[in-house]
Amino acid sequence: MRIRSVLTASAMAAAIIVGGAGGALAYKGDDTADPSAGAAEFGTCGIYAGVIEDNPVFGSGCAGGRLAWK
């Protein structure tokens, strides 16, 4: 059972890393005429997996926000 949990957690972690890298490469930023001012919105969702005291643990969550600067 432990090996199966570790393999599952490892596979999920690899999927998270590959998915995050793909999202970062696909992003095309918005250039502004005045580089000292701007605004941005961001959002992210993720999943995690692990083994704690011989028990598999899985979860997910999302976060987002806005930034503005002048």
N, C-alpha and C positions, 0 to 999 in steps of 0.2 A: 504493500500500500504506500509506503514512503516513497519508493522509486517512482511510482505512477504520479504522485502528487508533485514531486520535484520536477518531473518531465513536463507535466501540465503547466506548472508555474514558469518554467524556463521557456516553453513555447509561447505563452502569453506575453512574457517580457520581451521576447524577440519580436513579436507582432507589434507591440507598442513602440519599440525603437524604430522599426522599419516604417511604420505608419507615420510617426512623428517626423522622420527624415523626409518622407515623401511630401508631407504637408509643408514643411519648410522650403523645399525646393520648388513647390508649385506656387508659393506666394509671390505675387508681383506687387511690390510697394508702389505707393502713389507719390510721385515727385511733386514738390511744391515750388513755386517761384521764389518764396522767401524761406530758406532753409532754417532760419532761426525761429519760425513759428509753425504750428501745425496741430493736428489732432489725429487721434487714432482710436480704434475700437479693437478689442481682442476677445477671443473666446477659445476655450479649450476644454476637452473632455478626455478622460483617460480611465483605464482600468488597471488594477493591480492584482497580483497573485503572489502567494508565498506559503510557507509552511512554518507554523508556530507550534512548538511542542507536539510534533507529529500530527498536527491537524492542518488540512489545507484551508487557506483563507483567500477569498476572492472579494473584490469590491470595485466600485466605480464612482466617479464624481465629475462635476463640471464647474467651471468658473469663467467669469467674464468681467469686462469693465471697459472704461473709457479713459483716455488721457488727452489733455489739451495743454499746449504750452505756447507762450508768446515771446 
